[in-house]
Amino acid sequence: MMNKRLLSIIAATAILLSGCGSIPSFVRSLAEEAESRTMAATREEEAGTITPVINAPVVAQPTPTAIPDAARAKFDEEEAVLINLYERVSPAVVSIAVGRNTGSGVIAAGSGSGFVIDTAGYIVTNNHVVEGADRINVIFSDGTRARAELVGADSYSDLALLKVNRPAERLIAIELADSDEVKVGQRVVAIGNPFGLAGTMTLGIVSARGRVLPEASSSGQGAFSNPDIIQTDAAINPGNSGGPLLDTRGRVIGVNTAIRTNNQVGFGQPVNSGVGFAVPSNTVKRVVQALLNEGRVRYPYLGIQGAFSLAEVGDQFNLPVERGVVVGGVVEGGPVARAGLRGSTVSRSTGRITSLGDIILAFNGQPIGDYEELIALLVKNHQPGDRVTLTVWRDGRQLDLTVTLGERPR
């Protein structure tokens, strides 16, 4: 639940605050995106891919509320834009209250945020907000409530899809932007339910792109990763989880999901320190379609257990290459092991490499600078069963290995 799962991230570890019916209009959308773009790891790799969404989002576009001339004179141009954005978009942002059955009744078990993505009643939030819930209630900006059905959830991306029965004319949906177009430095807005304060709006910028968060669950094969995360300094606090991160046109570029902080308030709740994270909107599109089509998300699997950067081992082994990923270990019988990829020998006591394994230089011909980049390419562009080529450096020579991707263990 929100208040339990939005944990502080201490030092260098980022902790996550963390069905299928007819497909709504917004997912029949990305034909052009899917054709033009094909879709990290902490200590173990992997990542997944979802079949690209077909067609671009078709959502209800609310008519902007005109600001009277007399009122406009009171605000500068930037303020007028933000006021207009809030009045248009905030009705699509909801508060989520979850309950658990104790045997003697249902008790409140947490809260979070979400937003409407289709006037058929579909709402996106974080998996960790609704995980384990026996009852999910959605509270709209006008104070009305509706019981929500969990359509599906994915712990790896920390996303969940809900559905409410509510007339389309009483719903406003938010457009999902192309998160690949997001730029560091652009202004962003977060709207949500921090500390139960519904409809709270905060401002900031995109601080970085391409961050990686560990996923919340482990299959026993090690922790997998949630790549391509957007970092922002817009204030995100307990209760904001699942709410939208918006551009200044009021389009969703991400779903607020985690923070890194050393600051806490009463009951050990973490508070914002200027480092927040959001799952990108393109990931949302793919995950939502997979949940609608199959009820789950299938992720491809390489079978690499940890990796090192060249900066960590380059001097130790006097390596002649400047870019690439040093393979730590490989899963016995896994996809890359079957393809012949060699892992390094790592000292258990020091964590240092004692015998160097392969260095991955490129993935399907695209040079790789770090492991996060490798995993992001895998997540965005591939699915189980695909054949990919790893270009590696081994014993002074370069060679290509063909890998048939497996499916991530559950």
N, C-alpha and C positions, 0 to 999 in steps of 0.2 A: 504494500500500500504506500501511498505517497509519503506520509510522514515517517514511515519506517524505512523506505527504500532510498529516500533522497539522502544519502550518506555523505559525510565529509570526505574529501579526497585529500589525504595528507601527503606532504612532500611531493614525490614524483609520480604517485599512483593515482590515476583518474578512476573513480568508482561510479558506476551508473546510479543515478537517482533511481538509478538503477545502478459447410455452410454455404453453403454457396447458394444464393438465389440468383435472380436475374442480374446481369451486370448493369450498373447504373451508367448514366450518360457520361460521367466524367472519365471512366476508365476506357471507354471506347474512343481513345483520344490520340494516342501518340504514334500514328503511322509514320509521320515524317521523322519524329524523334527516334523511333525504334530503328529506322533505316539509316539515319545519319550517325547514330551512336550505338554501339554495341554495349551494357551496365558494369591493428592490423593485427597487426597481430601483436599480442603481448608476448607470451613465451611460446605459444604455438600458433600456427598459421590459420589458414583457411579463411574462407569467405565464401559468400554464395552469390548466386545470381538468380534473378527471376526473369521469366519470359517478358520481354518488353511490353509495356502497355500499348494497346492498339488505339490509336486516335488521341487527339489532344483534348484536355479537359473541357467539358461543356457544362458550365455552371451558371446558376442564376446570377446575373449581374445587377446588383441593386443600384437604383438611381442615386447618384451622389446628392447629399443634402446640401442645398445651396445656402451659403452663408450670407445673411442680409448685408447690404452695403454698409449700414450703420455699424454692424458688428465687425465687418471686415476691417473697417478703419482702425479698430482697436488692436488688431493683430498684424504682425509682420507676415511676410509671405510664407516663411517656414512654419510658423504657428498655424496659419490658415490651412496649410497642407495636412498637418498632423491632426488638427481638429476634424477636418473633413474625412480623413482616413479612419479615425476612431468611430465617427458617427456611421460610416458605411460598413465597417468590418466588425465592430464589437458585437452586433446582434448574432453573428455567426459563431462567436466564441462561447463555450459553455463551461459550467462547473460540473464536476463529476464527483458523486458521493457513492462510496462502496460500503457494503455491509456483509458481515459473515454470520452464518447460522451457528449459534452456540448450543442448540438443543432446546434451550428455553426461550429462544427468540433471536431475531436478527439485531446485531449491534453494529454501530458505526465502526468502520475499520480503516478509514482513510479517505483522502480526497485528492483531486487533481484537476486538470483542465483538459479541454478538447476543442475540436472545431468541426463544423459541418462542411463536408466536401461535396455533397450532392443533395438536391432537394428531395430525393427518394428517402432521405432520412439517415444517410451514412455519416458517421462521425469517427474521426481519427483521434487517438490518444496514445499514451505510452502503455506498453504491456505491464510495466511494473506498477502502474496506477490501479489496474483492474485484476491483476494476477491473484487467483485464489478467491475472488469475490463470489458470494452466493447471490448478491443482489447489486445491481448497478442502476443508479438514478442519475438522470441528466437534468441540470437546472439551467434554463435558458435566461438570457439577459433580462427578460420581462418578468422573471420570477416564477414562471410556470415550470412544472416538473413532468418528466416522462420516464417510464421504465425502459431501460435499454437492454437489448439482446447482444451478447458477444458473438459476432460473426466469426472471428478468428483472431489469433494473436501469434506473434513471432518474437521469441525472447532474444534472438540474435541481433535483430535490428531495434529491439525494444519498442515495437509498434503493435497496436491493437486496433481492430475495426469493430465499431458498434453500430447498431441500427435501432432507430426509434420509429414508432408509428405516430406520425404527426403530418397534418396536411401540408402539401408542398408550398402552398401560399403563405404558410406560417414559418417557412424556413428560408434562410439566406445562406448560400454556400460561398466559400472562398475559393478563388482560383489558385491552383498550384503552379508556381513558376518553374522555370528551368534552372535548377540549382547549379548546373554546370556553368551558367553565365554569371554567377555571383562573383563579385570582386572584393578583395580585401580593401577596407576603407569605406565601403558604401554604408550609408545609414540604414539602420534596421530598427524595428519596433517589436516588442514582445507584449502580448496581451494575455492575461490569465488570471489565476485565482490564488496568488501567494498568501499563505497564512489565512486562507479562507476569505480574503478580500476580493470578491468577484469583480471582474471588469477592470482590473488594474493594468495600466499601460506604462511601459518603461521604454527608454530610448537608448541607443548605442550604435556601435558600428560592427562590421564584420572584422574581427581581429585576426583571423587566420582561416585557412581552408586545409583540407586533407588531414585533419587530426584523426586519431584512432582511439576508440574506447573498447575496453574488454566487454564482451557480452555477459549477461547476467547469469547464465546457466552453463554448466559444464557437462559434457557427455561422458567424462571419464577418459577422454583422449586429450585432455588439456583444455585450456581456455581458448576459445576462438575470438574473433575480433569483429568490430563494427567500424568499417573504414569510411573515409570521405566526410568525416564529421566537420561541421562548421563551428568555429569558435567565435564567441561574441562577448562584448563587455556590457551588453544590456542586462539590467538586473534580473536575475532568475533566482527564485527562492522556493522553499517547500510549498507545493500547491501549484506552481507554474508548470510542472511536468505534464506533457501532453498538449500544451498550448502552442499556438503558432508563433514562429519568428517570421516577420513580414518585411518586405521591402517597402519603400515609400509610396508605391502604387497600390499597396494593400494586398499584395499577392504573397502566398506562403512560400518561403524559401527553405524552411526547416521546422522541425518539431522539437521544442525545448525538452531536454531529457536529462541533463546532468550539470553539475558544477564542480569546480575544484576550489577548495577553501580550507583554511585553518580556523575560521571563525564559527562560533556556535552561540546559540541563545539557550533559553531555558529548555530543559528536557533533552539537551544535546542536539537540537535541530541545527543543521548547518545554515549559514546565511551567505549571501552573495559577497564575493570579494573581487568581482570584475572578470572572472573567468568562467563562462558558461558554454555549454555545448548543445548543438541541435543536429538531429538526424536530417540530412538533406532531402528536399522535396522529391527529387528524382528517385531516391530510395523508397519514399512513401508510395509513389505511383506504382512501382514494381511490386512491392510487398502487398499492397491493397489488391492488385489484380490477381496475384497468386492466391491470396486468401479467399477471394471470391470464386476463383476457378477451381482450386484444389483443396482449399481449407488449410493449406500449409505452404511453407516456402521451402523449396529444395535448393540446397547449397552445394556447389562443387567442392571437391576435396583433393588436395595435393598430397598431404601426408608428410609435411615438413614440421619437425619439432624444434622450433626456435631458430633464430638466425642472428648473425652478427654483422655490424656495419664494417666497411673497410677501414674506417677511422679507428675502430677498436683493435684490429689485428694487422693492418697494413704494414706498420713498422716492424712488428714482431716477425713477420715472415718475408719482409722485403718484397712485397707483391708489385708486379709491373703494371697492374690495372688500376685505374682511378675510380671507376664506378662499378657497382655491383653489390650483391648480397652473399655473404658467406653462410653456407648451409650449416646449421648446428647439427641436429639429428634428423633421421628419417624414420617414419613408422614402418616397422617390419611388415612386409607384404602389402604396403600401401601403394598408391599410384606412382609416386616418384621412385620408390624403391624398385618396383617392377620395371621401370624405365631405365634403371641403372644409375640414378643419382646417388652420389656418395656424400655421406654426412661427415662432420668433423668429430674428433674425439675430444671430449671436454672433461677437464678435471673436476671431480665432484667437490673437492675441497676448496679450490680457488675459483672455479667457474671459468677458467681460461682454457683456450684451445691448446691442446698438446700435439694434435695431429690434424693438419688442415684438410678439409673436405673440398667439395666443389664450390665454385663461386658462380652464382647466376648473374650473367651479364645482360640478358635480354629475355623478354617474354613475347613469343610470336613476332620476333623481329624488332620489338620496341625496347630500347635501352632502359635498364632499371637502375635507379639511383639508391633506393632503399626498399626494405621489406614492405613498408606500408604502401608504396607505389605498386609493388607486385600484387598485393592482396586486393587493392582497389581495382586494378585491371581485371583480376579474376572475378571479382564480385559483379562488376558492371557488365561484362561481356560474355560470360560463359555459364554453362549449366552442366550437371553431371552427364557424362558420356561424351562430351566434346574432346577432341584431340588438340593438344597445344604443343608448341615447341619451346623448350628451354635451351637457350644458348649458354653454355657454361665454360669456365676456365678450369682446366685440370692439368696438373703437372706440366705447365709451360705451353699448353696448346689449347685451342678453342674447338669445341665440338657441340653438336646439336643433339638433344634427346627429345624423343616424341613421347608425350605423356597422355594417357587416356584418363580423364578426370573421373574420380569416384564421387560418391555422395557423402556429405559430411555425416559422421556418426551421430546418432541421437542419444 
